[in-house]
Amino acid sequence: KLVEYCCAEFLKKKGIDIRQNPRSLRRLRTQCERAKRVLSSANQTTIEVDALGDNEDFNSTITRAKFEELCMSMFKECIPPVEKVLKDSGISKNQIHEVVLVGGSTRIPKVQELLKDYFNGKELNK
């Protein structure tokens, strides 16, 4: 979602469409992955790629709020698998003593917030 957003920004700012250029997309994806990690601990970051397309540089500041807005549909997809595991196990969420987060996406503050809310405010083990 972040790469799509940046491609649209680049098209709007510079009039250059890089969506069919695998090299440009790979370079942009690398910087978007870095930005995603930074936004797990900061409120904003800058995505910068030199000569992204037609020797034009790309610079964009992305806030955590904008990132969350772009990705909210994906973040909400984290809850149904949790519900399914609980249903399949026959355990209610009130019977869960500890919630342990494992994996890259669990570092995203909005994902943590959604899970904490789902488990009625229970502190998560990170």
Buried (B, 14 or more C-beta within 10 A) or exposed (E): BBBEBBBEBBBEEBEBEBBEBEEBBEBBBEBBEEBBEBBBEEEBBEBBBEEBBEEBEBEBEBEBEBBBEBBEEEBEEBBEEBEEEBEEEEEEEEEBEEBEEEEEBBBBBBBBEBBBEBBEEBEBEE
